[in-house]
Amino acid sequence: MTSGMDSVETHLAEVLAAIRPLQPARLDLAAAEGAVLAEAATAAGPLPPFDNASMDGYAVHASDVAVASADAPVTLPLTDQIPAGDGRALTLAPGTCVRIMTGALLPGGADAVVPVEWTNGSRERVLFYQPVPKGNAVRRQGDDVTAGAELLPAGTRLGPAQIALLAASGHGSALVRAAPRVAVIGTGNELSEPGSPLSPGRIWDSNSYMLAAAVRKAGGVAERHRVGDDPSAVLAVIEEQAAAADLLITSGGVSMGGEHDVVKAALSGHAAVTFRKVAMQPGMPQGIGAVGDGLTPILTLPGNPVSAFVSFCLFGLPALDALVGLPPRALRRTRAELTAPVRSPEGKRSYLRGVLDERAGTVAPFTGQGSHQLGALALANALIVVPEPVVSMEAGEAADVMSLP
């Protein structure tokens, strides 16, 4: 590792040390989507809560249709109809049947449901053309979840299926750590809003859009902000957002020795923020700390878009996990054979964009690896990891590969 630089692991440890999990709150299910359970959810009762029909048909005593066949159907009189939601406590007499709808309460005594297509479909005297075993098309009480069972463990992120299970079990709310609120702050006089005319010397802002999208994909709630190279203006935005957000992420203004390091200048009086060089490429200049009265954590990322994206993958994703009390996630790693040679500066860990073909066990590096080259990043599905002591790897060598989120 290059002298005077910190390792990726050292910086990540400081990032995680700056994060305090959000306080749990009880939210209605509609508001809890995407949040993480702060305690296990248990079933107050069985699911399903009663024996019911799994399809439209006729509730019967299975023994009454045991000898039914297409040539010699069994005939049973229809005594009632039971739609879904009918709460009557009915009892089925032997030698009779009732019409029953999917999800409807099975009458007492009935032990099977005959699908309507196995009958003549009559509403008076029903012909049954084949037998059914006991339990046919019947959902038994508690066959999904028994009363008192754990529905979901603490640490579960609530997606559509998890929300459905809680709702089906009668939970109208859940104790959760809500999706973190993240303020993404892009800096630089050169930035213009995409879609606006571009004057000489300026570029369209991509970083704030990219990082906000990455936050949302990771389960957070993102708001974008952009500010020019004025330290006082940058500080004002940081302090304002620190009061409203759970995490701040800046991009740009943290280079080492540059004349316009606006984020460093804005935070120069904050002892709780540390700027450093991390032995990685892209993404060497990094910062971590806490700002505002509530000591809101802040990650200061480089301004080159690929550097910012790689930095978010390595440090932003684990930070978001820590905020909701989850173990820090790491990008999925595998080994793959290089299809072309790669180069890396000595003493730095390189993260090179590539296309991983898991079926073939190969990874193809892009020729353009500049930290400004978004074209390759947009087509990449993986990062090729070249360790600090290694300066080159040849085609055919096996490399560590991290799948991009």
Backbone hydrogen bonds in HBPLUS format (Angstrom, degrees):
<---DONOR---> <-ACCEPTOR-->    atom                        ^
c    i                          cat <-CA-CA->   ^        H-A-AA   ^      H-
h    n   atom  resd res      DA  || num        DHA   H-A  angle D-A-AA Bond
n    s   type  num  typ     dist DA aas  dist angle  dist       angle   num
A0002-THR N   A0347-GLY O   3.07 MM 345  4.41 153.5  2.14 120.5 115.0     1
A0005-MET N   A0002-THR O   3.26 MM   3  5.89 145.9  2.38 140.8 139.9     2
A0006-ASP N   A0277-LYS O   2.86 MM 271  6.25 167.3  1.88 159.8 158.7     3
A0279-ALA N   A0006-ASP O   2.80 MM 273  5.90 163.3  1.82 162.9 166.2     4
A0011-HIS N   A0007-SER O   3.12 MM   4  6.44 165.9  2.14 153.3 156.0     5
A0012-LEU N   A0008-VAL O   2.92 MM   4  6.13 162.1  1.96 151.4 157.0     6
A0013-ALA N   A0009-GLU O   2.94 MM   4  6.09 154.1  2.01 144.8 151.5     7
A0014-GLU N   A0010-THR O   3.15 MM   4  6.48 149.6  2.25 144.1 151.6     8
A0014-GLU N   A0011-HIS O   3.10 MM   3  5.14 118.7  2.50  95.6 110.4     9
A0015-VAL N   A0011-HIS O   2.91 MM   4  6.23 151.1  1.99 150.0 158.9    10
A0016-LEU N   A0012-LEU O   2.96 MM   4  6.23 166.0  1.98 156.3 158.4    11
A0017-ALA N   A0013-ALA O   2.95 MM   4  6.10 145.2  2.08 138.1 148.3    12
A0018-ALA N   A0014-GLU O   3.14 MM   4  6.29 131.6  2.39 137.3 147.6    13
A0018-ALA N   A0015-VAL O   3.12 MM   3  5.34 138.6  2.30 100.0 111.5    14
A0019-ILE N   A0016-LEU O   3.18 MM   3  5.27 157.9  2.23 103.5 110.2    15
A0022-LEU N   A0323-LEU O   2.73 MM 301  5.51 170.4  1.74 152.4 150.3    16
A0025-ALA N   A0176-VAL O   2.79 MM 151  5.54 157.8  1.84 156.1 161.1    17
A0176-VAL N   A0025-ALA O   2.90 MM 151  5.54 170.6  1.91 149.6 146.4    18
A0027-LEU N   A0174-ALA O   2.96 MM 147  5.61 159.5  2.00 155.6 152.1    19
A0174-ALA N   A0027-LEU O   2.94 MM 147  5.61 146.7  2.05 147.9 157.3    20
A0031-ALA N   A0028-ASP O   2.90 MM   3  5.38 135.4  2.11 111.6 123.9    21
A0032-ALA N   A0028-ASP O   2.99 MM   4  6.12 121.7  2.34 144.2 160.1    22
A0029-LEU N   A0172-GLY O   3.11 MM 143  5.83 150.0  2.20 136.0 132.8    23
A0032-ALA N   A0029-LEU O   3.05 MM   3  4.87 142.2  2.20  95.8 107.2    24
A0035-ALA N   A0032-ALA O   2.92 MM   3  5.31 161.4  1.96 133.5 137.4    25
A0034-GLY N   A0158-LEU O   2.73 MM 124  5.08 170.9  1.74 153.2 153.9    26
A0158-LEU N   A0035-ALA O   2.81 MM 123  5.65 168.6  1.82 172.7 176.7    27
A0036-VAL N   A0177-ARG O   3.02 MM 141  5.22 166.6  2.04 140.9 144.1    28
A0177-ARG N   A0036-VAL O   2.76 MM 141  5.22 155.6  1.82 150.3 157.7    29
A0037-LEU N   A0156-THR O   2.90 MM 119  5.36 164.0  1.92 147.3 147.7    30
A0155-GLY N   A0037-LEU O   2.85 MM 118  5.14 162.1  1.88 133.3 139.4    31
A0038-ALA N   A0175-LEU O   2.86 MM 137  5.68 179.3  1.86 139.3 139.5    32
A0041-ALA N   A0152-LEU O   2.93 MM 111  5.30 160.8  1.96 155.4 161.7    33
A0151-LEU N   A0041-ALA O   2.65 MM 110  5.41 148.3  1.75 144.3 154.9    34
A0152-LEU N   A0041-ALA O   3.30 MM 111  5.30 154.4  2.37 134.8 140.7    35
A0043-ALA N   A0149-ALA O   2.87 MM 106  5.49 153.9  1.94 155.1 163.8    36
A0148-GLY N   A0043-ALA O   2.70 MM 105  4.90 155.3  1.76 140.8 147.3    37
A0047-LEU N   A0145-VAL O   2.78 MM  98  4.90 156.5  1.83 154.4 152.1    38
A0144-ASP N   A0047-LEU O   2.97 MM  97  5.50 143.5  2.11 143.7 151.6    39
A0145-VAL N   A0047-LEU O   2.88 MM  98  4.90 162.3  1.91 145.0 148.3    40
A0142-GLY N   A0048-PRO O   2.95 MM  94  5.25 149.9  2.04 135.2 144.6    41
A0106-LEU N   A0051-ASP O   2.98 MM  55  5.62 174.9  1.98 136.0 136.6    42
A0052-ASN N   A0139-ARG O   2.94 MM  87  5.25 156.1  1.99 143.5 151.3    43
A0139-ARG N   A0052-ASN O   2.75 MM  87  5.25 173.3  1.76 166.4 167.5    44
A0053-ALA N   A0104-ALA O   3.13 MM  51  5.71 146.9  2.24 147.3 156.2    45
A0103-GLY N   A0053-ALA O   2.73 MM  50  5.14 170.7  1.74 144.2 147.5    46
A0054-SER N   A0137-ALA O   2.90 MM  83  5.04 166.8  1.91 133.9 133.7    47
A0116-VAL N   A0056-ASP O   3.39 MM  60  6.28 153.5  2.47 130.3 127.9    48
A0057-GLY N   A0100-ILE O   2.99 MM  43  5.55 163.5  2.02 164.7 165.6    49
A0100-ILE N   A0057-GLY O   2.89 MM  43  5.55 170.8  1.90 147.9 147.8    50
A0058-TYR N   A0114-VAL O   2.92 MM  56  5.13 148.8  2.02 136.0 145.8    51
A0114-VAL N   A0058-TYR O   2.81 MM  56  5.13 163.2  1.84 145.7 147.1    52
A0059-ALA N   A0098-VAL O   2.87 MM  39  5.39 148.6  1.97 158.0 162.3    53
A0098-VAL N   A0059-ALA O   3.31 MM  39  5.39 151.3  2.39 138.0 146.0    54
A0060-VAL N   A0112-ALA O   2.98 MM  52  5.61 164.6  2.00 150.3 153.2    55
A0111-ASP N   A0060-VAL O   3.07 MM  51  6.47 153.6  2.14 151.9 155.7    56
A0064-ASP N   A0061-HIS O   2.80 MM   3  5.47 148.1  1.90 121.0 130.4    57
A0065-VAL N   A0062-ALA O   3.21 MM   3  5.69 150.9  2.30 110.6 117.9    58
A0066-ALA N   A0063-SER O   3.48 MM   3  5.02 169.5  2.49  98.6  99.8    59
A0068-ALA N   A0065-VAL O   3.17 MM   3  5.21 166.8  2.19 109.5 112.9    60
A0074-VAL N   A0128-PHE O   3.05 MM  54  5.14 147.9  2.15 143.4 146.1    61
A0128-PHE N   A0074-VAL O   2.77 MM  54  5.14 162.0  1.80 152.7 159.1    62
A0076-LEU N   A0126-VAL O   2.98 MM  50  5.39 156.5  2.03 148.5 154.9    63
A0126-VAL N   A0076-LEU O   2.87 MM  50  5.39 155.2  1.94 166.2 157.8    64
A0097-CYS N   A0077-PRO O   3.08 MM  20  6.24 148.4  2.19 162.4 159.6    65
A0078-LEU N   A0124-GLU O   2.68 MM  46  5.13 160.3  1.72 170.4 164.3    66
A0079-THR N   A0097-CYS O   3.00 MM  18  6.29 162.1  2.03 168.7 172.9    67
A0099-ARG N   A0080-ASP O   2.98 MM  19  6.35 155.6  2.04 156.6 151.2    68
A0082-ILE N   A0099-ARG O   2.77 MM  17  6.16 149.2  1.86 148.6 159.0    69
A0101-MET N   A0082-ILE O   3.10 MM  19  6.40 153.1  2.18 167.8 160.5    70
A0086-ASP N   A0083-PRO O   3.14 MM   3  5.70 159.1  2.19 137.1 137.4    71
A0108-GLY N   A0090-LEU O   2.80 MM  18  6.09 154.8  1.86 154.0 145.3    72
A0092-LEU N   A0108-GLY O   2.72 MM  16  5.91 165.4  1.74 169.6 167.6    73
A0096-THR N   A0093-ALA O   3.26 MM   3  5.86 132.8  2.50 144.2 142.6    74
A0104-ALA N   A0101-MET O   3.01 MM   3  5.50 162.1  2.05 138.5 139.0    75
A0110-ALA N   A0107-PRO O   3.24 MM   3  5.81 150.7  2.33 127.0 135.6    76
A0135-GLY N   A0111-ASP O   2.59 MM  24  5.60 172.5  1.59 168.2 169.3    77
A0113-VAL N   A0136-ASN O   2.83 MM  23  5.67 148.0  1.94 143.9 154.6    78
A0118-TRP N   A0115-PRO O   2.95 MM   3  5.59 164.8  1.97 121.0 126.1    79
A0119-THR N   A0116-VAL O   3.10 MM   3  5.43 149.8  2.19 118.5 119.4    80
A0129-TYR N   A0118-TRP O   3.08 MM  11  5.81 173.1  2.08 170.0 168.5    81
A0120-ASN N   A0127-LEU O   3.18 MM   7  5.45 131.9  2.43 138.3 147.2    82
A0136-ASN N   A0133-PRO O   3.16 MM   3  5.66 152.3  2.24 137.7 136.5    83
A0138-VAL N   A0135-GLY O   3.20 MM   3  5.27 145.2  2.33 135.2 125.8    84
A0143-ASP N   A0140-ARG O   3.07 MM   3  5.49 158.5  2.12 139.0 134.5    85
A0149-ALA N   A0146-THR O   3.08 MM   3  5.59 160.9  2.12 135.6 137.1    86
A0156-THR N   A0153-PRO O   3.27 MM   3  6.03 136.1  2.48 142.5 142.6    87
A0163-ILE N   A0159-GLY O   2.92 MM   4  6.08 162.7  1.95 162.2 167.4    88
A0164-ALA N   A0160-PRO O   2.96 MM   4  6.14 154.4  2.03 144.1 151.5    89
A0165-LEU N   A0161-ALA O   3.01 MM   4  6.28 154.5  2.07 144.6 150.7    90
A0166-LEU N   A0162-GLN O   3.06 MM   4  6.31 165.1  2.08 151.0 154.4    91
A0167-ALA N   A0163-ILE O   2.93 MM   4  6.12 163.4  1.96 151.2 156.2    92
A0168-ALA N   A0164-ALA O   2.80 MM   4  5.95 164.3  1.82 153.7 158.2    93
A0169-SER N   A0165-LEU O   3.02 MM   4  6.13 136.3  2.22 140.3 151.3    94
A0169-SER N   A0166-LEU O   3.20 MM   3  5.14 129.6  2.47  92.5 105.8    95
A0171-HIS N   A0166-LEU O   2.88 MM   5  5.18 151.6  1.96 159.5 150.7    96
A0170-GLY N   A0167-ALA O   2.96 MM   3  5.13 161.8  1.99 110.1 113.9    97
A0221-VAL N   A0180-PRO O   2.75 MM  41  5.97 167.2  1.77 166.7 165.0    98
A0246-ASP N   A0181-ARG O   2.73 MM  65  5.15 158.9  1.78 140.4 147.9    99
A0247-LEU N   A0181-ARG O   3.21 MM  66  6.54 138.2  2.39 158.2 158.6   100
A0182-VAL N   A0221-VAL O   2.72 MM  39  5.92 173.2  1.73 168.0 168.6   101
A0223-GLU N   A0182-VAL O   2.97 MM  41  6.40 148.3  2.07 162.7 169.0   102
A0183-ALA N   A0247-LEU O   2.98 MM  64  6.46 156.2  2.04 159.7 164.8   103
A0249-ILE N   A0183-ALA O   2.90 MM  66  6.22 163.3  1.93 163.6 162.6   104
A0184-VAL N   A0223-GLU O   2.85 MM  39  6.00 171.7  1.86 168.5 171.2   105
A0225-HIS N   A0184-VAL O   2.77 MM  41  6.02 131.4  2.00 162.2 173.2   106
A0185-ILE N   A0249-ILE O   2.79 MM  64  6.14 165.1  1.81 156.7 161.5   107
A0251-SER N   A0185-ILE O   3.01 MM  66  6.46 140.1  2.17 159.7 158.7   108
A0186-GLY N   A0225-HIS O   2.81 MM  39  6.18 165.9  1.83 156.8 154.0   109
A0227-VAL N   A0186-GLY O   2.95 MM  41  6.40 151.8  2.03 158.9 168.0   110
A0187-THR N   A0251-SER O   3.23 MM  64  6.27 148.8  2.33 164.6 169.5   111
A0188-GLY N   A0227-VAL O   3.00 MM  39  6.49 136.8  2.19 144.2 154.3   112
A0191-LEU N   A0188-GLY O   3.37 MM   3  5.75 171.3  2.37 111.8 114.4   113
A0203-ILE N   A0190-GLU O   2.77 MM  13  5.88 160.6  1.80 153.6 158.0   114
A0192-SER N   A0203-ILE O   2.77 MM  11  5.93 138.1  1.95 148.9 156.2   115
A0205-ASP N   A0192-SER O   2.75 MM  13  5.63 160.6  1.79 166.3 162.2   116
A0196-SER N   A0193-GLU O   3.04 MM   3  5.76 156.9  2.09 145.3 147.9   117
A0202-ARG N   A0199-SER O   3.21 MM   3  5.85 152.3  2.29 143.8 143.4   118
A0210-MET N   A0206-SER O   2.87 MM   4  6.03 163.7  1.89 157.3 162.8   119
A0211-LEU N   A0207-ASN O   2.80 MM   4  5.93 175.8  1.80 161.5 162.1   120
A0212-ALA N   A0208-SER O   2.99 MM   4  5.88 155.4  2.06 136.5 144.0   121
A0213-ALA N   A0209-TYR O   2.98 MM   4  6.09 157.4  2.04 144.7 151.1   122
A0214-ALA N   A0210-MET O   2.91 MM   4  6.17 151.7  1.99 145.5 154.1   123
A0215-VAL N   A0211-LEU O   2.87 MM   4  6.11 153.3  1.94 147.4 154.2   124
A0216-ARG N   A0212-ALA O   3.02 MM   4  6.29 164.2  2.05 149.4 153.2   125
A0217-LYS N   A0213-ALA O   2.92 MM   4  6.12 159.2  1.97 148.4 154.4   126
A0218-ALA N   A0214-ALA O   3.02 MM   4  6.16 140.2  2.19 138.7 149.0   127
A0218-ALA N   A0215-VAL O   3.11 MM   3  5.10 124.7  2.43  94.1 108.5   128
A0220-GLY N   A0215-VAL O   2.87 MM   5  5.16 161.8  1.90 148.0 142.2   129
A0219-GLY N   A0216-ARG O   3.06 MM   3  5.17 160.8  2.10 105.0 110.9   130
A0233-ALA N   A0230-ASP O   2.94 MM   3  5.28 118.5  2.33 108.6 124.1   131
A0234-VAL N   A0230-ASP O   2.89 MM   4  6.15 161.3  1.92 161.2 167.5   132
A0235-LEU N   A0231-PRO O   2.87 MM   4  6.01 162.9  1.90 149.4 154.1   133
A0236-ALA N   A0232-SER O   2.98 MM   4  6.13 152.4  2.06 139.4 147.0   134
A0237-VAL N   A0233-ALA O   3.08 MM   4  6.35 158.7  2.12 149.0 153.4   135
A0238-ILE N   A0234-VAL O   2.93 MM   4  6.19 164.0  1.95 153.6 158.4   136
A0239-GLU N   A0235-LEU O   2.85 MM   4  6.03 167.8  1.86 155.0 158.0   137
A0240-GLU N   A0236-ALA O   2.93 MM   4  6.04 156.0  1.99 143.9 151.2   138
A0241-GLN N   A0237-VAL O   2.89 MM   4  6.03 166.1  1.91 153.5 157.0   139
A0242-ALA N   A0238-ILE O   2.83 MM   4  5.90 143.4  1.96 145.4 156.1   140
A0244-ALA N   A0241-GLN O   2.99 MM   3  5.14 145.5  2.11 102.7 113.2   141
A0245-ALA N   A0241-GLN O   2.82 MM   4  5.74 149.1  1.91 164.1 169.8   142
A0248-LEU N   A0297-PRO O   2.97 MM  49  6.34 157.2  2.03 150.8 158.1   143
A0299-LEU N   A0248-LEU O   2.86 MM  51  6.23 160.5  1.89 154.8 158.4   144
A0250-THR N   A0299-LEU O   2.94 MM  49  6.40 159.9  1.98 158.6 165.3   145
A0301-LEU N   A0250-THR O   2.84 MM  51  5.80 167.3  1.86 140.3 142.3   146
A0252-GLY N   A0301-LEU O   2.96 MM  49  6.34 145.2  2.08 138.7 148.2   147
A0264-LYS N   A0253-GLY O   3.21 MM  11  6.48 155.9  2.27 170.5 164.5   148
A0262-VAL N   A0260-HIS O   2.85 MM   2  5.36 129.8  2.10 108.1  92.5   149
A0265-ALA N   A0261-ASP O   2.88 MM   4  6.13 159.1  1.92 154.3 161.4   150
A0266-ALA N   A0262-VAL O   2.83 MM   4  5.94 155.4  1.89 143.2 150.0   151
A0267-LEU N   A0263-VAL O   3.02 MM   4  6.17 148.1  2.13 145.1 152.7   152
A0268-SER N   A0265-ALA O   3.37 MM   3  5.07 168.0  2.39 101.0 103.1   153
A0270-HIS N   A0267-LEU O   3.01 MM   3  5.32 167.0  2.03 117.1 120.3   154
A0273-VAL N   A0270-HIS O   3.19 MM   3  5.73 164.5  2.21 119.1 119.9   155
A0290-ALA N   A0272-ALA O   3.24 MM  18  5.64 135.0  2.45 112.3 124.6   156
A0274-THR N   A0288-ILE O   2.80 MM  14  5.49 172.0  1.81 156.3 156.0   157
A0288-ILE N   A0274-THR O   2.94 MM  14  5.49 152.3  2.02 149.6 157.5   158
A0276-ARG N   A0286-GLN O   2.89 MM  10  5.56 163.4  1.91 158.8 160.5   159
A0286-GLN N   A0276-ARG O   3.03 MM  10  5.56 169.9  2.04 162.4 164.1   160
A0278-VAL N   A0284-MET O   2.83 MM   6  4.78 161.7  1.86 134.6 140.9   161
A0280-MET N   A0278-VAL O   2.65 MM   2  5.58 132.3  1.87 115.3  99.1   162
A0349-ARG N   A0279-ALA O   3.00 MM  70  6.14 169.9  2.01 123.1 125.0   163
A0281-GLN N   A0349-ARG O   2.92 MM  68  6.12 146.6  2.03 146.1 142.6   164
A0351-TYR N   A0281-GLN O   2.85 MM  70  6.24 151.0  1.93 156.9 160.1   165
A0287-GLY N   A0300-THR O   3.09 MM  13  4.73 124.9  2.41 140.0 142.8   166
A0300-THR N   A0287-GLY O   3.01 MM  13  4.73 170.8  2.02 125.5 128.4   167
A0289-GLY N   A0298-ILE O   3.20 MM   9  5.44 137.2  2.39 149.6 155.0   168
A0298-ILE N   A0289-GLY O   2.92 MM   9  5.44 154.7  1.98 135.4 136.2   169
A0291-VAL N   A0296-THR O   2.88 MM   5  5.24 156.5  1.93 138.1 141.9   170
A0296-THR N   A0291-VAL O   2.76 MM   5  5.24 137.6  1.94 166.1 153.2   171
A0295-LEU N   A0292-GLY O   3.05 MM   3  5.14 163.2  2.08 108.6 112.5   172
A0308-ALA N   A0304-ASN O   2.88 MM   4  6.13 157.6  1.93 159.2 166.7   173
A0309-PHE N   A0305-PRO O   2.94 MM   4  6.14 156.7  1.99 147.3 153.4   174
A0306-VAL N   A0371-SER O   3.01 MM  65  4.85 149.2  2.11 154.2 152.0   175
A0310-VAL N   A0306-VAL O   2.93 MM   4  6.09 173.9  1.94 156.1 157.5   176
A0311-SER N   A0307-SER O   2.96 MM   4  5.99 158.2  2.01 144.1 151.1   177
A0312-PHE N   A0308-ALA O   2.95 MM   4  6.14 151.1  2.03 142.0 149.7   178
A0313-CYS N   A0309-PHE O   3.01 MM   4  6.33 159.2  2.05 151.5 156.7   179
A0314-LEU N   A0310-VAL O   3.02 MM   4  6.29 153.4  2.09 149.8 156.6   180
A0315-PHE N   A0311-SER O   2.81 MM   4  5.80 158.5  1.86 153.7 159.7   181
A0316-GLY N   A0312-PHE O   2.74 MM   4  4.21 120.6  2.09 106.5 124.2   182
A0317-LEU N   A0312-PHE O   2.93 MM   5  6.26 147.4  2.04 170.8 166.8   183
A0319-ALA N   A0315-PHE O   3.19 MM   4  6.24 149.6  2.29 136.4 145.1   184
A0320-LEU N   A0316-GLY O   2.98 MM   4  6.26 156.8  2.03 154.8 160.0   185
A0321-ASP N   A0317-LEU O   3.10 MM   4  6.40 156.2  2.16 151.8 158.4   186
A0322-ALA N   A0318-PRO O   2.93 MM   4  6.15 160.4  1.97 150.1 155.2   187
A0323-LEU N   A0319-ALA O   3.06 MM   4  6.32 147.0  2.17 144.7 153.2   188
A0324-VAL N   A0321-ASP O   3.10 MM   3  5.47 134.7  2.31 105.1 116.5   189
A0326-LEU N   A0321-ASP O   2.91 MM   5  4.98 159.0  1.96 147.4 140.9   190
A0325-GLY N   A0322-ALA O   3.12 MM   3  4.95 164.1  2.14 104.0 106.9   191
A0403-SER N   A0332-ARG O   2.83 MM  71  5.46 162.3  1.86 160.8 165.3   192
A0334-THR N   A0401-VAL O   2.87 MM  67  5.30 147.4  1.98 147.7 157.5   193
A0401-VAL N   A0334-THR O   2.84 MM  67  5.30 156.9  1.89 158.8 157.9   194
A0336-ALA N   A0399-ALA O   3.05 MM  63  5.54 155.8  2.11 149.8 157.3   195
A0399-ALA N   A0336-ALA O   2.80 MM  63  5.54 165.5  1.82 156.1 158.3   196
A0337-GLU N   A0361-GLY O   2.87 MM  24  6.21 171.5  1.88 142.5 142.3   197
A0363-VAL N   A0337-GLU O   2.92 MM  26  5.92 152.1  2.00 143.3 141.4   198
A0338-LEU N   A0397-GLU O   2.88 MM  59  5.67 167.9  1.89 163.1 162.9   199
A0396-GLY N   A0338-LEU O   2.80 MM  58  5.18 160.3  1.84 135.5 141.8   200
A0339-THR N   A0363-VAL O   3.09 MM  24  6.12 143.9  2.22 151.3 149.0   201
A0342-VAL N   A0393-MET O   2.88 MM  51  5.35 155.0  1.94 147.7 154.2   202
A0393-MET N   A0342-VAL O   3.01 MM  51  5.35 155.7  2.07 147.1 148.9   203
A0344-SER N   A0391-VAL O   2.88 MM  47  4.58 152.2  1.96 126.9 124.4   204
A0348-LYS N   A0345-PRO O   3.33 MM   3  5.93 158.1  2.38 136.4 135.4   205
A0347-GLY N   A0388-GLU O   2.82 MM  41  4.52 149.4  1.92 144.7 141.6   206
A0350-SER N   A0386-VAL O   3.01 MM  36  5.01 146.7  2.13 144.5 147.7   207
A0386-VAL N   A0350-SER O   2.96 MM  36  5.01 162.5  1.99 139.7 145.1   208
A0352-LEU N   A0384-ILE O   2.87 MM  32  4.82 164.1  1.89 142.7 141.7   209
A0384-ILE N   A0352-LEU O   2.60 MM  32  4.82 166.1  1.62 146.2 149.6   210
A0366-PHE N   A0353-ARG O   3.15 MM  13  6.12 161.8  2.19 149.0 147.2   211
A0354-GLY N   A0382-ALA O   3.05 MM  28  5.38 147.2  2.16 149.7 145.5   212
A0381-ASN N   A0354-GLY O   3.15 MM  27  6.52 152.3  2.23 152.1 158.4   213
A0382-ALA N   A0354-GLY O   3.26 MM  28  5.38 136.5  2.46 154.8 147.8   214
A0355-VAL N   A0364-ALA O   2.92 MM   9  5.14 150.4  2.01 132.1 140.0   215
A0364-ALA N   A0355-VAL O   2.93 MM   9  5.14 162.3  1.96 136.6 138.7   216
A0357-ASP N   A0362-THR O   2.80 MM   5  5.32 177.3  1.80 161.1 161.9   217
A0361-GLY N   A0357-ASP O   2.76 MM   4  5.81 128.0  2.03 144.4 161.0   218
A0362-THR N   A0357-ASP O   3.18 MM   5  5.32 149.1  2.28 141.8 143.3   219
A0373-GLN N   A0370-GLY O   3.07 MM   3  5.35 164.0  2.09 113.7 118.9   220
A0374-LEU N   A0372-HIS O   3.06 MM   2  6.06 117.4  2.47 114.6  98.7   221
A0378-ALA N   A0374-LEU O   2.86 MM   4  6.02 159.6  1.90 158.3 161.7   222
A0379-LEU N   A0376-ALA O   3.18 MM   3  5.28 136.0  2.38  98.4 110.2   223
A0380-ALA N   A0376-ALA O   2.99 MM   4  6.07 124.5  2.31 143.2 158.2   224
A0380-ALA N   A0377-LEU O   3.21 MM   3  5.08 141.0  2.37  95.5 106.6   225
A0404-LEU N   A0381-ASN O   2.96 MM  23  5.29 171.7  1.97 122.7 125.5   226
A0383-LEU N   A0402-MET O   2.74 MM  19  5.08 153.8  1.80 145.9 155.2   227
A0402-MET N   A0383-LEU O   2.82 MM  19  5.08 165.7  1.84 150.0 154.7   228
A0385-VAL N   A0400-ASP O   2.93 MM  15  5.40 170.8  1.94 150.6 153.3   229
A0390-VAL N   A0387-PRO O   3.08 MM   3  5.55 146.7  2.20 114.5 124.3   230
A0397-GLU N   A0394-GLU O   3.07 MM   3  5.77 163.7  2.09 139.0 141.7   231
